[in-house]
Amino acid sequence: MIAFTEQSPRWVLARAAWILSVALITAGCNRTDPTPEQRPLRLGVNIEGLAYWGTEAAFVNLAKMASPWLTQCDPRQDPYCADGLFGVAGANSWNTKEQDKLDLDEKGYPRSLPDVSQGTVNHTNFTSVSTLIPTGLSPLRTSGRFVVRYDGEGRLVYGRGATRNAALSKPGRDVLDVTTDGNQTWFQLTIAATDPRKSGRYLRNIRIFPEGGACASDPALACSISDTGEACPNNGTCRSFEDSETDQPFHPAFLSNLRPFRAIRFMAFQNTNASWTERWDQRTSPERFTWVSDHADGGPVEMIVALGNRTGTDIWVNMPTRSDDDYVRQFATYVHDHLQPARRVYVEYSNEVWNTAFPGGAWVEAKALARWPNAKDTPFGKRLQWYGMRAAQICDLWHQVFAADSARLSCIMGAQAANPWTAKQALECPLWASEAGNTPCVKHGIQGLAVAPYFGFYIGNPKHLPALQSWARQPGGGLDSVFAEVFDGGEFDDGPQQGALSQANEHMRLSAAVARNHGLELVAYEGGQHLVGLAETLNDKSANELLMAANRDTRMGEAYALHLDDWQAAGGGLYNLWNSVSPYTLWGSWGLKEYRDQADAPKYDAAVRAVERAREKPAQPELPSQALPSTAIPERTGLMPPADPSPASAH
């Protein structure tokens, strides 16, 4: 066992760079703009997907991130609400799983609810619908006041820490006081009755806002409506969230967190891994009650473009796995017509088609086997070739739409960082090339090879669980051993010789060589630490607590600084960190911040400092040719919290 000491070579380098970067920022020293030859670090970020349990709370209208409707009944009073009467496996009073019986309008609001007395007649269990609403509350602020605006008639009921303030409420506008434990920070909204007079005035247009507002002069600066010109620069106006949602839909803290980054990747926001969307008429519209769904295409393109314009950043979009040509054209047309001309668009088809943890790859493989049933390649090889074909076709469609403005486009081909063969298979796609004039996929306007150079994925392997359990009993909780492995290796007999960062660096250089050989820029669609338990390790409390603690340690920030230096040295371009803000759970500690308003976050702070430090130090690309690895290793596990938790579930 190698002890992690201050004599560790990688630690010394990291600490020196860290201290220097802080000194430069604190001193505010004079800097000159970097020359093109310096290739300053271009850092982007993946924003979190839409979910009630998310902690990014990006939008001021919290309903847009609410859970899909739960169909519910009350066993204390509803006669058809008891065990043995539910018609769907796994159904209960919390969720009778009768969403297919909902009478929804085009925006997703229920126009009616079943008559309680008719349950035994029509075999319908549910009598009300509920949704879970994120709040943006956190351990920093566990309670707050919220406003619910609505049209129509009916009865709204609130729970899970939310109480209606009768003195401040009036028809069409409920004021809520919400108290949470700082971890489960959502509340429940229930439509218990709607359109009681059968006049068509059912409850709809439900909007939910936190208290407070944003400065009219700076939408990334939060303010309180009670302030008398003190919170906003030059005695500027503070506009309440309730009154300004139409032209300022984003929470100011969300915008502020994005300021350091040059690009935003919307893969999770678009629900790419789970989307079944094929046609443009199936897309999520901005007017829908919630943008969250099991298999739709996530947040609307209008918000993607609006965020790029508001933040002045490039956007990275993912076309749904099953999307047809018309969907692609319509999406591209909206982006072309509404995104500011100075902004670049990165276009990627699907996400990690090579990864068996995500369902999109299986769908692609089925398509490939149907197209080339007798071709001489493995099913997985055909999967990658079909992916390359569709990525090329989508790139052609975007270029047709952008036409003379195609210089703003960067079409991307994704691959596995640990296995460059996956890149070659998709880029060269010999099966489709033989059908298309022997033109490989890469020649259809592809400009970037995208990989995800995570570090430390092997640490959570179940075969290392005994070591992790032993480390957790060490003085200091085992963090010294974790970072010894990250920086220098040697803690596992079967680990990479020089540790997690060195292994990720090797993957970067191998990928850079493939990109260079195909005339492409190397970019990172995702990346960062990958300390997460797998299999048995996933459910081990001591191992999970150790891996989460490592993500909160300042040394993790130092590891990020070194990792990004290695990326630059390998000749990498844009690097999108995974991800902006998300809670730390047994499914991973992915967020640069754990919650939106977190002040001290080592990974986020490291990203900010890396951007500053890049202005001081040019990259020195070194791209030696090396042998390809023989094994494939997943970039990021597909594990996610359950989508439909019981009332007792935690995330």
N, C-alpha and C positions, 0 to 999 in steps of 0.2 A: 504494500500500500504506500503510495507516494503522498507525503504530506504537502498541503498547499501552503507555501510560504512566500514571503516577499522576495525570495531569490528566484522565483519562477520566471523564466525569460519572458514569456508572453505577458505575465502579470506586470513586470517592470515596464515593458513597452506600453502596455495599455494605460498604466497609472501615469506615466510621463505624458502621454498624449492627452489624457483626461485633464490633468492639472494645467497643461498648456492651453487647452481649449477654453477651460473656465477662465483662466487668466486673461486671455485675449478678449473674451466676451465681456468680462467684468470691467476691464480697463477701457473698453471701447476704443481700441487702438485704430489708427488710420489704416485703411486698406485701399488697394487699387483694384479695379475690376479685373477679374481673371481673363487671361488671353485664351483664345480658342484652344491653344495647345495644352493648356492646363486641364481641360476637360473636368470642370468642377462636378462634384457629385450631384446627380439629379435624383432626388429622393421623392417618391410618391407613396401613397398609402391606400390600402383597401379599407373602405368604410364598412361598418357592420351591416348585416342583414336586418330586415325589418322583423321585429318580434316584441311581444309585450314584455318578455323577460330581459330584453336588451337594456343596456345601461348608457347607450349613446344618446337616446332621446333627441334625435336630430331635428325634428319638426315641432313647431310651436303648437300645431293641432295634433294632440297626442292620439286622437282617434285613428289617424292614418297608420299607426303602428299597433293598433289593437288586434287581439286575436280574432279569428273567424268566429261566427256565432256558435255558441254551445246551446244545443236544445236541452231544456231542463224541465224537471217536474218536482213536485213537493210531496214526498211520501206521507207527510202528516195530513194532507188534505185532498190530494188528487187520487181518485179511486183507481186509476190505471197506472199507478206508479209504485210497483213493488217487484221484488225478485220473482222471477218466473213469468212475468208479464212483458218483459222487454224483448223485442223481436230481433235485435241485432246482438251478435256475440260481443261481449265486453261492455255492453251498455249498462248504464246505471242512472240514478237520478241526477248526478252531476252532468252527465252527457249521455242522453238517450240515443245519440248517433242517428238522428232522423233529419239531418241537414237536407236530404233530398226531398223532404216534405215541406220545406220552408217556402212561403209565398213571398218571394223577394222582388223588389222593383229593380230597375236597371242599375241603380247605384248601390244595391245590396241591403236595403232596408226592408224589414218584414212588413208587408201591408196588412197582415192579419195574424192572429194566433188561434190555435184550436180551442173550441169550446170544451171546458173541463168535463161537462156532463156527457160529451160524445165520445170520450176516450174508449170506453168499452164497446162502442158501436163501430167506430172506424179504426180501432186498434192503433190509435196514436197515443204515445206516452207523454210527449212534451206539452207543456202549457205556457212556457215562457222561454225567452232566449236571453243569454248573457254573453258578455265579452269581457276580457281582461285588458285593462288600460295601463300602459307604462306611465311613470310619473317623472322620471329624471331625478327622483330623490335618491339618497345614498347615505353611507355612514357619516358623511360630512353634514348632511341635512336630512333628517329622517321624517320631517313633517312639513306640510305646506298647504296652501289654499289653491283651489282650482275652480274654474268656471265651466259649466256645461251649458252650451247653447243648443236649442233644438226648435224645430217647427212641428206643428201638429198637436194632437191630443192623445193622452194615454197616461200611463203611470211608470215612472222610472224609479228604480230602487237601487241603492248603492250598498256595497259591502266590502269586506276585506280591508278594514281600516278607514273607509270613506264614510263620512257622515254629512248629510244635507244640513246646511245652516239655514233654518227656516226663516230667521229674521232678515237675512240678506237675499233670499231667493224670491223669485217671482215667476209667473208663467213664461216659459220660453227661455228662462235663465236660472239654473240652479247653481248655487255656490256651495262648494264642498270643502270640508276640512279633512285632510287625509293624514293619517299617522301610520308609519311603517316601522319595521325593525332595522331599516337601512340596507337589508339584503334582498328580501322579497318586497320589491318596491312598486308593485302594481296594485290596482284596486279593481273591484268588480262593478260593472254597470249592467243592470237587468231591465229589460222591457217586460214588465209584468202584465201590462194591458196596453192595447193600442187601438185607435179609432173606435172608441166605445159607442159612438152614435152611428156607426156605419156610414159616415158621410164622405169617406175617402181621405180624411185628414189624419192619416196615421202618423206616428212619430217618425221623423226623418230629419235630414240635414243636421245630424248630431256632430257638434264640434266641441272639443275639450281643450282648454288652455290652462297653463300654469299662471300664477300671478306674476306680475312684472312686465317688462317690455324691453325694447332695444332702442338705442339712440338712432334718430333719423339720419344723423350725419355719419354714423358708423354702425352698420347692422351687426358687427361682431362685438359690440360693446353693450352689455346688459345694463339695465337701469331699473329703478323703482318708480312707479307712477307717482308715489308720494314725494319723491325728490323735487325740489324747486330749482331745477336747472343746474344742480351741482354734479350730477352723475355724468352728464354728457358734455363734451368739449364746447367751449364758447357759449355756455348756457343754452345748449341745443335742446331740442324737443325729445322727450321720452315717449315713444309710441307703445301703447299696450299691445301685448300679443293678440288679445281678443280683437282689436281694431285694425291690425295691420297684417293679418295672415295672408291676404290675397296677394300683396306685392312683396311680403317678406316672410316666406314660409319657414325659414330655417332659424333654429335657436341660436342666439349669439355665441354661446359657449361652444357649440358645434363648429361654427364658422371660425372662431378664434383658434380652436385646436387644429384646424386644417391649414392655418397660415404658413407654416414652414414648408409645405409640400408643393411640388411642382406638378403633380398629377394625382388624379383620384381614380382608382379602379372600382367599378360598380358590380363586380361579379356577384357578391352576396346580396347586395341591394336588389339585383335583378332576379334573385332566386334561381340562379343558373343551374345549380346542381339538381334541383327538384322540378324544374319547369317542364311542363308538357305542352306548352304553347306552340301552336303551329301557324295560325292565321292572325292577321292584323286585327280582325274583329274580335279576337279572343284576348287582346292585350288589356292590361290594367289601365283604366282611364283615371285622370286626376280627380274626377268627381266621386269616385267610389268611397263609401264610408271608411273602409280600411283597405290598405294596399297589401295586406298580409293574406296569403292563401297557401294551400298545400302545393298546388301544381301550376299556378299561373306564373306570369313573368315578372313578379315583384313590383318595385316602384316604377312609376311611369317615366317615359323618356322625357317628358316635359320637365320633371324635377332634376333629371340628370343634367340636362342642358342648362337649366336655371342655376344649378350649383356650380357648374363650370364657369358660367358667366359671372356669378356673384363673387367667386373666389379668385377668378383670373387664372385658373389652372387648366391644364390639359385633361381630357377625359379618356378613360379606357373602358370600353363597353364590350359586353359579351352577347353574341347572338345566341338565342335559345337553341338547344340541341336539335329540336324537331322543327324549327322555324322554316317556312317555305320562302320562296324567292320574293313573293309580294311583301311578306313581313319585313324582310331585309331591306327591300327598296323603300318602303314606307318609313322605317326607322331611320335609314340613312338620309332620306329626304328631309325629315324633321330636323335632324342634327345639322345638315348642311344649311338649311334655311334660317335656323335660330341660334346656333352657336356663334359666338363672336369670331370674326375672321382670323384673329391672332391666335386662336386656340387650336391645338393639334388634337386629332382623334386617333386613338389606338383601337383597332378592331380585332377582336379575338372570337373565334368560333367555339362555343361550349366552354368547358373547363375540365382539364385533366382527364381527357378521354382515356388515357392509358391507365387510370387509377380504378381498380375494381371496387373501391369503396363507394364510388358514386354511380348512380344508375345510368347516367348518360352514355357511359362507355359500352354497356351491354346493348343498349338500343343501337348504337353505331355499329357494333359488331354484327348484330343481326342484319342490318342493312348491307354490310360488307359481304357477308356470307351469301345473301340473296343475289347480290350483283356478280360475285365471282365465286360461284360454288365449286368450280373445279380447278381453280388457279393453284399454282404451287406455292403456297405460303400457309403459315399457321393461322388459325382464327384470330389470334391476337395481332399478328402481322397485318392481316387484312383489315382489322379494326383501325390500325394506325394509318393505313393507306387510304381508307375511306374518309377518315378524319382529315387527312391532308387534302383530298379531293374537295371535300365540302368547304374547308377553309379557303381554298383557292377560288372556288366558285363564289363564295361570299365576298372575297376581296375584289373579284371582278365586278360584282354588283355595286359595291361601294364606289369603285372608281368610275363606273358608268354614271352614278348619281352625282358625284363631285366633279367629274369632267375636268374643266380647266382649273379647278381648285384642288386637284388630287394631291398637290404637294403638302396639303394639310393632313393627309392620311398616313398612318403606319399600320399596315396589316401584319398581324402577328401569328406565328406558328408556335404552339406550346409543345413542350417536351419535358421529360423527366430528367432532372439534373444529374441523378446518379447513374443514368443509363443513356448515353448519347445516341445509342442505336435507335431509340424511339424518335429522336429528331430526324435522323437520316431517313427513316422509313416514311415519315410524314412529308418531309421536304421533297424527297425524290419520287415517291409514290409510283413505282414502275408499272403497276397494273393499270392505273388510270392514264398514266403518260402514254402507254401503248395504244390507248383509245383516242388520245387527243394530240396526234401528230408528234408523239415522243417528246412532248413538252412537260417537264416535271412540275410539280405543284409550286415549287419555290419561284418559278418563272412567271407566276400569275400575280405579280405585284407584291409578293411577300417581302417585307423589309426587316422584320425582327424575329429572332429566335428567343422565345421566352421560357425561362426555367424558374424553379423555386428553390434556391440554395439554402434550405433550412440547416441549422446545426443542432446536434445533440439528440436526434431522434432515437438513437439506439440506447440511450441512457434509461429510458422507460421500458425497455424490453423485459418481458417476464423472467427471462433467465438472469436478469440483474436485480430482481426483486430482493433476494437475500442481502445483497450488498447495500441496497437502498435502505432496507430495514436496519441494517447494522449502522450505516451512516447516521440515521435519524437518532440513534442512541448516543452519538458522540457529543462531547461538549460543543456548544454552538449549533447543535441540531443537524450536523452533517453538511453544512454549506461549504466548508473548506474543501471537503472531498468532491462535492459537485463541481466546484469551480476549478479544482485541480484537473479534473477530467476534461472540462470545457477548454481550458487554456493549454494544457500540456499532455493530457492523456496518461495512461499507465495505471489507472484505477481498476481496469478490467483486463483480465488475461486475453480476452478476445476483442478488445476495443481497438479503434484505429491508433496507430503508433504514437501520433503526436496530438491526439485529442480531437474534440468535436470541431473546433474552428479550423484546424488543419484539414480535416476531412471535407468540410464544406468548401474550403479553398480549392482543394483538388477537383471537386465537382465543377466549380466555376471555371477553372482553367480548361477542363475537358470540354465543357460546353462552349467556351469561347473559341476553342479550336474548330469545332464543328461550324459555329456561326461564321467564323472567318473563311473557312473553306467554301462556304456557300454565299459569300458576299453579303452577310447579314450583320446587323447590330445585335449584340447580346443584351437582353433586358430581363428583368426579374418580375414575373407577374405576382409573386408572393415571396416571402422569406422572413427570416428572423430565427428566434429560438424555437425548438421543438421538444421541450421537456414536458412530456405527457405520458402517463401510464398506458400501457397496452395490455390487453388480455387480463391476466390476474392482477397485474400492477394497477390497473384502472380502478379497482375497488379496494385497494389497500390504503387505509387512512394515513399511516405514517409516511408512506412513499408519496402520496399526493400532497400532503402538507409540506414535505420537503421540497418538492418540485415547484409548488406555488411560492414558497418562501424564497427560492432561488430567483424567481421572477421579480420579487420585490427588493432584492438585494442590489446595492449600488454596483457590485461587480458585474451584474448582468448588463448594466449600461456600458461598462468598460468592454465587455465581450462584444456588444453591438458596434462599438467604435472600431474595434479591430476587424470585425467581420466586414464592415463597410469599407474599411481601408483595403482589405483583401479584394473586395469586389472591384474597386477602382483599379488596383494593380493588375487585375486580370483583364482589364479593358472593358468592363461592364458599363452599360449605359443606364437608363432609367431603372431604378430599383423601387418596387412597390412593397413596402412592409406590410406584413399581416399581423394584426389589423389595428384599426384606430382605437376603438374603445369596446371592450367586452368584459364581462365578469370572469373571474378566475374560478374554475370548477374542476371536478375530476375529469372533464372532457378537454381540459387544456387551459393554459393561461396565455391566451393569444393576444389580448389587448395591450397596446402601448400604454393605455390607461385602463384601470378597472372600472371607472365610472367617469362620466363626462366632465365633472367639475373637480376631479382629483388634481391637487396642486403639485405634489412631489411624486413623480413616476419615473424611475430610473431609465426605462426603455424609451419613453417619450422624450425625456430630457437628453438622452444620448442621440436621438434622431435630430433634435434641434441643434445640438452642438456639432454633430457631424456636418450639417449643412453649413454652419459657420466656419468650421475648420477646413472644409473643402475649398474655401476661398483663399486659404493661406498656402495650401499644398497641392501641387499638380500631381495627377496620376502618372505612374510610370509603367505602361503596359509591358508585361513579359508573358509571352504565350508559348512555352515549350510544348512540343508534341509529345504526348504520353499515351500509353496503352489504355484501351477502354476497359472499364470494369466488367466483370462477368455476371454480376448480380444486380437485380433491380430493387430499389428501396423506395418506399413511399415518401413523397414530399411532406404531406400533412395527412393525418388520419381523418377519415370522414365522420368521426364520432361527433355527435351534437346532442344537446339536451333534448328530452322528449318533447314532441310538438304539442301534446295534449295532456298536460299533467293533471293528476288528481288534486283536490284542494290542499293536500299535505305535501305536494312535491316542492322541492327547492331547486334552485338553479345557481 
